[in-house]
Amino acid sequence: MLRWAILFLIVAIIAGVFGFGGIAAAATDVARLLFVVFLALFVIALFMGRRGTAPPL
């Protein structure tokens, strides 16, 4: 998902350089949304991975 966010960010930068403001704004919004979703899933996976089972007695 991070790869998709970076791809949309690159598309936004290229569109902004060539003057396509609407496409750049839309691509930026999509990149920002994907990055936030990536961060949320990363934090959830981080906490779920730290929860281990109790050690055997």
Secondary structure, DSSP 4 states (H G I P E B T S, - for coil): -HHHHHHHHHHHHHHHHTT-HHHHHHHHHHHHHHHHHHHHHHHHHHHHHH--PPPP-
